Amino acid sequence: MRMLSFAVLLSTVGAWVPASAGDAQPFAPGVISTAYNETSATFSPDGREMYFMRGDLVSSRNAILSARRKDDGSYGDVRLAPFSGTWNDSEPHVSPDGRRLYFVSNRPVHPGGESLVAKRGRMAFPGANLWYVERKGDGWGEPVHIGGEIARVPMVYNPSVAANGNLYFSAHREDAGAGFQVYKVTPEGEGWSAPVQVALGKGVQANHMDPAIDPRERFMLFAGDEGDSAGAADIYIVFRSAAGGWDVPIRLPGEVNSRFLENAPSLGRAFGEIYVTSMRPAPSHFPREDNDLAALNRHLDAALNGSRNLWRFDISALLREHGIHD
């Protein structure tokens, strides 16, 4: 795998650079991908507006940020999203038509209430329910909580919606086994149906997280381990079967996956364009020649310091192999 040197990183700060096999690199280093955690890239239909999560290394403070694409293709004007910053917000997802932005938050359902808390065993941590904001002119309206059966559990993550309104997400529910599974709900009146677990791969014997659904529901990306993961979790793709279910998951080839954690995949607006969160660092060489404090600080302050970054890849060839061309 070829990584960018520190000098090259500095020369491409903020630039949109395609990444393909043999050319993996973080997305917009120094502007979008930084020394902090960044995950969950999502874009407006025209691609000029980007949203993503930025947080500290232990996810105790996460917020949703926006950025704008410039005429030269680079991204800048990074700002805190107007509906985020007060609570622990993450995992934004813009609907295919651009009218809604879904996200995850621990904010209270009712003003003045307590923030959502989740518990697993003896551990307590910020909970997560689904929310959305609707497009209002050039901005967004007030956050709306997705209640009902979806919100009954405080561990609901990574919303992804198809063009027909079908909503996918991952959650830890009673039928999820020891980990997380992907669920689907369909629009019903002013809300959604009860969640139904999506049957994937090894089922509840494995984790299935962070769905990214094709707008036409022909395929779906997710993070997990089907027994062939190179790291803690890898990115897989499943194609719709002729019977209407899902085929055997395929671990994405090339440099999409590494021996480090990959999760939170998302679809870009161009055909075959995907974004993946990865913890892969810059390569290490021993003995180090730059062994002073200044060199250490440069590494710690750079994007490739082992924090979560956004990486862009092209899987258009794989999609075409499976009969998907647009």
Contacts in CASP RR format, 6 or more apart in sequence:
PFRMAT RR
TARGET T0000
AUTHOR 0000-0000-0000
METHOD contacts of the structure
MODEL  1
MRMLSFAVLLSTVGAWVPASAGDAQPFAPGVISTAYNETSATFSPDGREM
YFMRGDLVSSRNAILSARRKDDGSYGDVRLAPFSGTWNDSEPHVSPDGRR
LYFVSNRPVHPGGESLVAKRGRMAFPGANLWYVERKGDGWGEPVHIGGEI
ARVPMVYNPSVAANGNLYFSAHREDAGAGFQVYKVTPEGEGWSAPVQVAL
GKGVQANHMDPAIDPRERFMLFAGDEGDSAGAADIYIVFRSAAGGWDVPI
RLPGEVNSRFLENAPSLGRAFGEIYVTSMRPAPSHFPREDNDLAALNRHL
DAALNGSRNLWRFDISALLREHGIHD
1 22 0 8 1.000
1 24 0 8 1.000
1 255 0 8 1.000
1 258 0 8 1.000
2 22 0 8 1.000
2 23 0 8 1.000
2 24 0 8 1.000
3 24 0 8 1.000
3 25 0 8 1.000
3 282 0 8 1.000
3 283 0 8 1.000
3 304 0 8 1.000
4 12 0 8 1.000
4 25 0 8 1.000
4 26 0 8 1.000
4 29 0 8 1.000
4 304 0 8 1.000
6 282 0 8 1.000
6 298 0 8 1.000
6 302 0 8 1.000
9 26 0 8 1.000
9 29 0 8 1.000
9 30 0 8 1.000
9 302 0 8 1.000
9 303 0 8 1.000
9 304 0 8 1.000
12 29 0 8 1.000
13 28 0 8 1.000
13 29 0 8 1.000
13 30 0 8 1.000
13 31 0 8 1.000
14 28 0 8 1.000
14 29 0 8 1.000
14 30 0 8 1.000
14 31 0 8 1.000
14 32 0 8 1.000
14 74 0 8 1.000
14 75 0 8 1.000
14 76 0 8 1.000
15 28 0 8 1.000
15 73 0 8 1.000
15 74 0 8 1.000
16 27 0 8 1.000
16 28 0 8 1.000
16 69 0 8 1.000
16 73 0 8 1.000
16 74 0 8 1.000
16 75 0 8 1.000
16 312 0 8 1.000
17 25 0 8 1.000
17 27 0 8 1.000
17 312 0 8 1.000
18 312 0 8 1.000
18 314 0 8 1.000
19 25 0 8 1.000
19 27 0 8 1.000
19 255 0 8 1.000
19 311 0 8 1.000
19 312 0 8 1.000
19 313 0 8 1.000
19 314 0 8 1.000
20 313 0 8 1.000
20 314 0 8 1.000
21 254 0 8 1.000
21 255 0 8 1.000
22 254 0 8 1.000
22 255 0 8 1.000
23 255 0 8 1.000
24 255 0 8 1.000
24 311 0 8 1.000
24 313 0 8 1.000
25 311 0 8 1.000
26 33 0 8 1.000
26 303 0 8 1.000
26 304 0 8 1.000
26 309 0 8 1.000
26 310 0 8 1.000
26 311 0 8 1.000
27 33 0 8 1.000
27 41 0 8 1.000
27 275 0 8 1.000
27 309 0 8 1.000
27 310 0 8 1.000
27 311 0 8 1.000
27 312 0 8 1.000
28 67 0 8 1.000
28 74 0 8 1.000
28 75 0 8 1.000
28 76 0 8 1.000
28 310 0 8 1.000
29 302 0 8 1.000
29 303 0 8 1.000
29 304 0 8 1.000
29 309 0 8 1.000
30 303 0 8 1.000
31 67 0 8 1.000
31 74 0 8 1.000
31 75 0 8 1.000
31 76 0 8 1.000
31 78 0 8 1.000
32 38 0 8 1.000
32 41 0 8 1.000
32 50 0 8 1.000
32 52 0 8 1.000
32 67 0 8 1.000
32 75 0 8 1.000
32 78 0 8 1.000
32 310 0 8 1.000
33 303 0 8 1.000
33 309 0 8 1.000
33 310 0 8 1.000
33 311 0 8 1.000
34 54 0 8 1.000
34 303 0 8 1.000
34 307 0 8 1.000
34 309 0 8 1.000
35 300 0 8 1.000
35 301 0 8 1.000
35 302 0 8 1.000
35 303 0 8 1.000
35 305 0 8 1.000
35 307 0 8 1.000
36 54 0 8 1.000
36 55 0 8 1.000
36 56 0 8 1.000
36 57 0 8 1.000
36 307 0 8 1.000
37 53 0 8 1.000
37 54 0 8 1.000
37 55 0 8 1.000
37 56 0 8 1.000
37 57 0 8 1.000
37 59 0 8 1.000
37 62 0 8 1.000
37 307 0 8 1.000
37 308 0 8 1.000
38 52 0 8 1.000
38 53 0 8 1.000
38 54 0 8 1.000
38 55 0 8 1.000
38 277 0 8 1.000
38 307 0 8 1.000
38 308 0 8 1.000
38 309 0 8 1.000
38 310 0 8 1.000
39 52 0 8 1.000
39 53 0 8 1.000
39 90 0 8 1.000
39 91 0 8 1.000
39 263 0 8 1.000
39 264 0 8 1.000
39 277 0 8 1.000
39 308 0 8 1.000
39 310 0 8 1.000
40 51 0 8 1.000
40 52 0 8 1.000
40 53 0 8 1.000
40 90 0 8 1.000
40 91 0 8 1.000
40 92 0 8 1.000
40 93 0 8 1.000
40 158 0 8 1.000
40 264 0 8 1.000
40 266 0 8 1.000
40 277 0 8 1.000
41 50 0 8 1.000
41 51 0 8 1.000
41 52 0 8 1.000
41 266 0 8 1.000
41 268 0 8 1.000
41 275 0 8 1.000
41 310 0 8 1.000
42 50 0 8 1.000
42 51 0 8 1.000
42 52 0 8 1.000
42 92 0 8 1.000
42 93 0 8 1.000
42 94 0 8 1.000
42 101 0 8 1.000
42 266 0 8 1.000
42 268 0 8 1.000
43 49 0 8 1.000
43 50 0 8 1.000
43 51 0 8 1.000
43 94 0 8 1.000
43 268 0 8 1.000
43 269 0 8 1.000
44 50 0 8 1.000
44 94 0 8 1.000
44 98 0 8 1.000
44 269 0 8 1.000
45 94 0 8 1.000
45 96 0 8 1.000
45 97 0 8 1.000
45 98 0 8 1.000
45 269 0 8 1.000
46 269 0 8 1.000
47 69 0 8 1.000
47 269 0 8 1.000
48 68 0 8 1.000
48 69 0 8 1.000
49 66 0 8 1.000
49 67 0 8 1.000
49 68 0 8 1.000
49 69 0 8 1.000
50 66 0 8 1.000
50 67 0 8 1.000
50 68 0 8 1.000
50 69 0 8 1.000
50 75 0 8 1.000
51 64 0 8 1.000
51 65 0 8 1.000
51 66 0 8 1.000
51 67 0 8 1.000
51 81 0 8 1.000
51 92 0 8 1.000
51 94 0 8 1.000
51 101 0 8 1.000
52 64 0 8 1.000
52 65 0 8 1.000
52 67 0 8 1.000
52 92 0 8 1.000
52 310 0 8 1.000
53 62 0 8 1.000
53 63 0 8 1.000
53 64 0 8 1.000
53 65 0 8 1.000
53 89 0 8 1.000
53 90 0 8 1.000
53 91 0 8 1.000
53 92 0 8 1.000
54 62 0 8 1.000
54 63 0 8 1.000
54 65 0 8 1.000
55 61 0 8 1.000
55 62 0 8 1.000
55 63 0 8 1.000
56 62 0 8 1.000
57 307 0 8 1.000
59 88 0 8 1.000
59 90 0 8 1.000
59 126 0 8 1.000
60 88 0 8 1.000
60 126 0 8 1.000
61 88 0 8 1.000
62 88 0 8 1.000
62 89 0 8 1.000
62 90 0 8 1.000
63 80 0 8 1.000
63 81 0 8 1.000
63 84 0 8 1.000
63 85 0 8 1.000
63 89 0 8 1.000
64 80 0 8 1.000
64 81 0 8 1.000
64 83 0 8 1.000
64 84 0 8 1.000
64 85 0 8 1.000
64 89 0 8 1.000
64 90 0 8 1.000
64 92 0 8 1.000
64 103 0 8 1.000
65 78 0 8 1.000
65 79 0 8 1.000
65 80 0 8 1.000
65 81 0 8 1.000
65 84 0 8 1.000
66 77 0 8 1.000
66 78 0 8 1.000
66 79 0 8 1.000
66 80 0 8 1.000
66 81 0 8 1.000
67 75 0 8 1.000
67 76 0 8 1.000
67 77 0 8 1.000
67 78 0 8 1.000
67 79 0 8 1.000
68 75 0 8 1.000
68 76 0 8 1.000
68 77 0 8 1.000
69 75 0 8 1.000
69 76 0 8 1.000
70 76 0 8 1.000
81 89 0 8 1.000
81 92 0 8 1.000
81 140 0 8 1.000
82 139 0 8 1.000
82 140 0 8 1.000
83 89 0 8 1.000
83 133 0 8 1.000
83 140 0 8 1.000
83 141 0 8 1.000
83 142 0 8 1.000
83 143 0 8 1.000
84 103 0 8 1.000
86 107 0 8 1.000
87 105 0 8 1.000
87 106 0 8 1.000
87 107 0 8 1.000
87 115 0 8 1.000
88 105 0 8 1.000
88 106 0 8 1.000
88 115 0 8 1.000
88 126 0 8 1.000
88 127 0 8 1.000
89 103 0 8 1.000
89 104 0 8 1.000
89 105 0 8 1.000
89 107 0 8 1.000
90 103 0 8 1.000
90 104 0 8 1.000
90 105 0 8 1.000
90 128 0 8 1.000
91 103 0 8 1.000
91 104 0 8 1.000
91 157 0 8 1.000
91 158 0 8 1.000
91 159 0 8 1.000
91 264 0 8 1.000
92 101 0 8 1.000
92 102 0 8 1.000
92 103 0 8 1.000
93 101 0 8 1.000
93 102 0 8 1.000
93 103 0 8 1.000
93 158 0 8 1.000
93 159 0 8 1.000
93 160 0 8 1.000
93 161 0 8 1.000
93 266 0 8 1.000
94 100 0 8 1.000
94 101 0 8 1.000
94 102 0 8 1.000
95 101 0 8 1.000
95 102 0 8 1.000
95 161 0 8 1.000
95 165 0 8 1.000
96 161 0 8 1.000
96 162 0 8 1.000
96 163 0 8 1.000
96 215 0 8 1.000
97 163 0 8 1.000
98 135 0 8 1.000
99 134 0 8 1.000
99 135 0 8 1.000
100 132 0 8 1.000
100 133 0 8 1.000
100 134 0 8 1.000
100 135 0 8 1.000
100 161 0 8 1.000
101 132 0 8 1.000
101 133 0 8 1.000
101 135 0 8 1.000
101 140 0 8 1.000
102 130 0 8 1.000
102 131 0 8 1.000
102 132 0 8 1.000
102 159 0 8 1.000
102 160 0 8 1.000
102 161 0 8 1.000
102 167 0 8 1.000
103 130 0 8 1.000
103 131 0 8 1.000
103 132 0 8 1.000
103 133 0 8 1.000
103 159 0 8 1.000
104 128 0 8 1.000
104 129 0 8 1.000
104 130 0 8 1.000
104 131 0 8 1.000
104 156 0 8 1.000
104 157 0 8 1.000
104 158 0 8 1.000
104 159 0 8 1.000
105 116 0 8 1.000
105 128 0 8 1.000
105 129 0 8 1.000
105 131 0 8 1.000
105 143 0 8 1.000
106 115 0 8 1.000
106 116 0 8 1.000
106 117 0 8 1.000
106 126 0 8 1.000
106 127 0 8 1.000
106 128 0 8 1.000
106 129 0 8 1.000
107 115 0 8 1.000
107 116 0 8 1.000
107 131 0 8 1.000
107 143 0 8 1.000
108 114 0 8 1.000
108 115 0 8 1.000
108 116 0 8 1.000
109 129 0 8 1.000
109 145 0 8 1.000
109 147 0 8 1.000
109 151 0 8 1.000
115 126 0 8 1.000
115 127 0 8 1.000
116 126 0 8 1.000
116 127 0 8 1.000
116 128 0 8 1.000
116 129 0 8 1.000
116 154 0 8 1.000
117 124 0 8 1.000
117 125 0 8 1.000
117 126 0 8 1.000
117 127 0 8 1.000
117 154 0 8 1.000
118 124 0 8 1.000
118 125 0 8 1.000
118 126 0 8 1.000
118 127 0 8 1.000
118 128 0 8 1.000
118 154 0 8 1.000
118 155 0 8 1.000
119 125 0 8 1.000
120 155 0 8 1.000
120 172 0 8 1.000
127 154 0 8 1.000
127 155 0 8 1.000
128 154 0 8 1.000
128 155 0 8 1.000
128 156 0 8 1.000
128 157 0 8 1.000
129 145 0 8 1.000
129 146 0 8 1.000
129 147 0 8 1.000
129 150 0 8 1.000
129 151 0 8 1.000
129 154 0 8 1.000
129 156 0 8 1.000
130 145 0 8 1.000
130 146 0 8 1.000
130 147 0 8 1.000
130 150 0 8 1.000
130 151 0 8 1.000
130 156 0 8 1.000
130 159 0 8 1.000
130 167 0 8 1.000
130 169 0 8 1.000
131 143 0 8 1.000
131 144 0 8 1.000
131 145 0 8 1.000
131 146 0 8 1.000
132 143 0 8 1.000
132 144 0 8 1.000
132 146 0 8 1.000
132 159 0 8 1.000
133 140 0 8 1.000
133 141 0 8 1.000
133 142 0 8 1.000
133 143 0 8 1.000
133 144 0 8 1.000
134 140 0 8 1.000
134 141 0 8 1.000
134 144 0 8 1.000
135 141 0 8 1.000
145 151 0 8 1.000
146 191 0 8 1.000
146 192 0 8 1.000
149 194 0 8 1.000
149 195 0 8 1.000
150 156 0 8 1.000
150 169 0 8 1.000
150 185 0 8 1.000
150 192 0 8 1.000
150 195 0 8 1.000
153 171 0 8 1.000
153 172 0 8 1.000
153 173 0 8 1.000
155 171 0 8 1.000
155 172 0 8 1.000
155 180 0 8 1.000
156 169 0 8 1.000
156 170 0 8 1.000
156 171 0 8 1.000
157 169 0 8 1.000
157 170 0 8 1.000
157 171 0 8 1.000
157 180 0 8 1.000
157 209 0 8 1.000
157 210 0 8 1.000
158 169 0 8 1.000
158 170 0 8 1.000
158 209 0 8 1.000
158 210 0 8 1.000
158 211 0 8 1.000
158 212 0 8 1.000
158 264 0 8 1.000
159 167 0 8 1.000
159 168 0 8 1.000
159 169 0 8 1.000
160 167 0 8 1.000
160 168 0 8 1.000
160 169 0 8 1.000
160 211 0 8 1.000
160 212 0 8 1.000
160 213 0 8 1.000
160 266 0 8 1.000
161 167 0 8 1.000
161 168 0 8 1.000
161 213 0 8 1.000
162 168 0 8 1.000
162 213 0 8 1.000
162 214 0 8 1.000
162 215 0 8 1.000
162 216 0 8 1.000
162 217 0 8 1.000
163 215 0 8 1.000
163 216 0 8 1.000
164 187 0 8 1.000
164 217 0 8 1.000
165 186 0 8 1.000
165 187 0 8 1.000
166 184 0 8 1.000
166 185 0 8 1.000
166 186 0 8 1.000
166 187 0 8 1.000
166 213 0 8 1.000
166 217 0 8 1.000
167 184 0 8 1.000
167 185 0 8 1.000
167 186 0 8 1.000
167 187 0 8 1.000
167 192 0 8 1.000
168 182 0 8 1.000
168 183 0 8 1.000
168 184 0 8 1.000
168 198 0 8 1.000
168 211 0 8 1.000
168 213 0 8 1.000
168 220 0 8 1.000
169 182 0 8 1.000
169 183 0 8 1.000
169 211 0 8 1.000
170 180 0 8 1.000
170 181 0 8 1.000
170 182 0 8 1.000
170 183 0 8 1.000
170 208 0 8 1.000
170 209 0 8 1.000
170 210 0 8 1.000
170 211 0 8 1.000
170 222 0 8 1.000
171 180 0 8 1.000
171 181 0 8 1.000
171 183 0 8 1.000
171 195 0 8 1.000
172 179 0 8 1.000
172 180 0 8 1.000
173 181 0 8 1.000
173 183 0 8 1.000
173 195 0 8 1.000
173 197 0 8 1.000
175 181 0 8 1.000
175 197 0 8 1.000
175 204 0 8 1.000
176 197 0 8 1.000
176 204 0 8 1.000
177 204 0 8 1.000
178 204 0 8 1.000
179 204 0 8 1.000
179 207 0 8 1.000
180 207 0 8 1.000
180 208 0 8 1.000
180 209 0 8 1.000
181 197 0 8 1.000
181 198 0 8 1.000
181 200 0 8 1.000
181 203 0 8 1.000
181 204 0 8 1.000
181 207 0 8 1.000
181 208 0 8 1.000
182 197 0 8 1.000
182 198 0 8 1.000
182 200 0 8 1.000
182 208 0 8 1.000
182 209 0 8 1.000
182 211 0 8 1.000
182 220 0 8 1.000
182 222 0 8 1.000
183 195 0 8 1.000
183 196 0 8 1.000
183 197 0 8 1.000
183 198 0 8 1.000
184 195 0 8 1.000
184 196 0 8 1.000
184 198 0 8 1.000
185 192 0 8 1.000
185 193 0 8 1.000
185 194 0 8 1.000
185 195 0 8 1.000
185 196 0 8 1.000
186 192 0 8 1.000
186 193 0 8 1.000
187 193 0 8 1.000
198 208 0 8 1.000
198 211 0 8 1.000
198 220 0 8 1.000
198 246 0 8 1.000
199 245 0 8 1.000
199 246 0 8 1.000
200 208 0 8 1.000
200 222 0 8 1.000
200 238 0 8 1.000
200 246 0 8 1.000
200 249 0 8 1.000
201 208 0 8 1.000
201 226 0 8 1.000
201 238 0 8 1.000
201 246 0 8 1.000
201 248 0 8 1.000
201 249 0 8 1.000
202 226 0 8 1.000
202 227 0 8 1.000
206 224 0 8 1.000
206 225 0 8 1.000
206 226 0 8 1.000
206 227 0 8 1.000
207 223 0 8 1.000
207 224 0 8 1.000
207 225 0 8 1.000
207 233 0 8 1.000
208 222 0 8 1.000
208 223 0 8 1.000
208 224 0 8 1.000
209 222 0 8 1.000
209 223 0 8 1.000
209 224 0 8 1.000
209 233 0 8 1.000
209 263 0 8 1.000
210 221 0 8 1.000
210 222 0 8 1.000
210 223 0 8 1.000
210 263 0 8 1.000
210 264 0 8 1.000
210 265 0 8 1.000
211 220 0 8 1.000
211 221 0 8 1.000
211 222 0 8 1.000
212 220 0 8 1.000
212 221 0 8 1.000
212 222 0 8 1.000
212 265 0 8 1.000
212 266 0 8 1.000
212 267 0 8 1.000
212 274 0 8 1.000
213 220 0 8 1.000
214 220 0 8 1.000
214 267 0 8 1.000
214 324 0 8 1.000
215 267 0 8 1.000
217 240 0 8 1.000
218 239 0 8 1.000
218 240 0 8 1.000
218 324 0 8 1.000
219 237 0 8 1.000
219 238 0 8 1.000
219 239 0 8 1.000
219 240 0 8 1.000
219 319 0 8 1.000
219 322 0 8 1.000
219 324 0 8 1.000
220 237 0 8 1.000
220 238 0 8 1.000
220 246 0 8 1.000
221 235 0 8 1.000
221 236 0 8 1.000
221 237 0 8 1.000
221 252 0 8 1.000
221 265 0 8 1.000
221 266 0 8 1.000
221 267 0 8 1.000
221 274 0 8 1.000
222 235 0 8 1.000
222 236 0 8 1.000
222 238 0 8 1.000
222 249 0 8 1.000
222 265 0 8 1.000
223 233 0 8 1.000
223 234 0 8 1.000
223 235 0 8 1.000
223 236 0 8 1.000
223 262 0 8 1.000
223 263 0 8 1.000
223 264 0 8 1.000
223 265 0 8 1.000
224 233 0 8 1.000
224 234 0 8 1.000
224 235 0 8 1.000
224 236 0 8 1.000
224 263 0 8 1.000
225 231 0 8 1.000
225 232 0 8 1.000
225 233 0 8 1.000
225 234 0 8 1.000
226 236 0 8 1.000
226 249 0 8 1.000
226 251 0 8 1.000
228 234 0 8 1.000
228 251 0 8 1.000
229 251 0 8 1.000
229 257 0 8 1.000
230 257 0 8 1.000
230 258 0 8 1.000
230 259 0 8 1.000
231 257 0 8 1.000
231 258 0 8 1.000
231 259 0 8 1.000
231 260 0 8 1.000
231 261 0 8 1.000
231 262 0 8 1.000
232 260 0 8 1.000
232 261 0 8 1.000
233 261 0 8 1.000
233 262 0 8 1.000
233 263 0 8 1.000
234 251 0 8 1.000
234 252 0 8 1.000
234 257 0 8 1.000
234 262 0 8 1.000
235 251 0 8 1.000
235 252 0 8 1.000
235 256 0 8 1.000
235 257 0 8 1.000
235 262 0 8 1.000
235 263 0 8 1.000
235 265 0 8 1.000
235 276 0 8 1.000
236 249 0 8 1.000
236 250 0 8 1.000
236 251 0 8 1.000
236 252 0 8 1.000
237 249 0 8 1.000
237 250 0 8 1.000
237 252 0 8 1.000
237 315 0 8 1.000
237 318 0 8 1.000
238 246 0 8 1.000
238 247 0 8 1.000
238 248 0 8 1.000
238 249 0 8 1.000
238 250 0 8 1.000
239 246 0 8 1.000
239 247 0 8 1.000
239 250 0 8 1.000
239 322 0 8 1.000
240 246 0 8 1.000
240 247 0 8 1.000
241 247 0 8 1.000
250 318 0 8 1.000
251 257 0 8 1.000
252 313 0 8 1.000
252 315 0 8 1.000
252 318 0 8 1.000
253 318 0 8 1.000
255 313 0 8 1.000
256 262 0 8 1.000
256 274 0 8 1.000
256 276 0 8 1.000
256 311 0 8 1.000
256 313 0 8 1.000
256 315 0 8 1.000
258 278 0 8 1.000
258 280 0 8 1.000
260 278 0 8 1.000
260 279 0 8 1.000
260 280 0 8 1.000
260 281 0 8 1.000
260 306 0 8 1.000
261 278 0 8 1.000
261 279 0 8 1.000
261 308 0 8 1.000
262 276 0 8 1.000
262 277 0 8 1.000
262 278 0 8 1.000
262 279 0 8 1.000
263 276 0 8 1.000
263 277 0 8 1.000
264 276 0 8 1.000
264 277 0 8 1.000
265 274 0 8 1.000
265 275 0 8 1.000
265 276 0 8 1.000
265 277 0 8 1.000
266 274 0 8 1.000
266 275 0 8 1.000
267 273 0 8 1.000
267 274 0 8 1.000
267 275 0 8 1.000
268 274 0 8 1.000
268 275 0 8 1.000
271 316 0 8 1.000
271 319 0 8 1.000
271 325 0 8 1.000
271 326 0 8 1.000
272 314 0 8 1.000
272 315 0 8 1.000
272 316 0 8 1.000
272 319 0 8 1.000
273 312 0 8 1.000
273 313 0 8 1.000
273 314 0 8 1.000
273 316 0 8 1.000
274 312 0 8 1.000
274 313 0 8 1.000
274 314 0 8 1.000
274 315 0 8 1.000
275 310 0 8 1.000
275 311 0 8 1.000
275 312 0 8 1.000
275 313 0 8 1.000
276 310 0 8 1.000
276 311 0 8 1.000
276 312 0 8 1.000
276 313 0 8 1.000
277 308 0 8 1.000
277 309 0 8 1.000
277 310 0 8 1.000
277 311 0 8 1.000
278 308 0 8 1.000
278 309 0 8 1.000
278 311 0 8 1.000
279 306 0 8 1.000
279 307 0 8 1.000
279 308 0 8 1.000
279 309 0 8 1.000
280 304 0 8 1.000
280 306 0 8 1.000
280 309 0 8 1.000
281 304 0 8 1.000
281 305 0 8 1.000
281 306 0 8 1.000
282 299 0 8 1.000
282 302 0 8 1.000
282 304 0 8 1.000
282 305 0 8 1.000
288 295 0 8 1.000
299 305 0 8 1.000
303 309 0 8 1.000
319 325 0 8 1.000
END
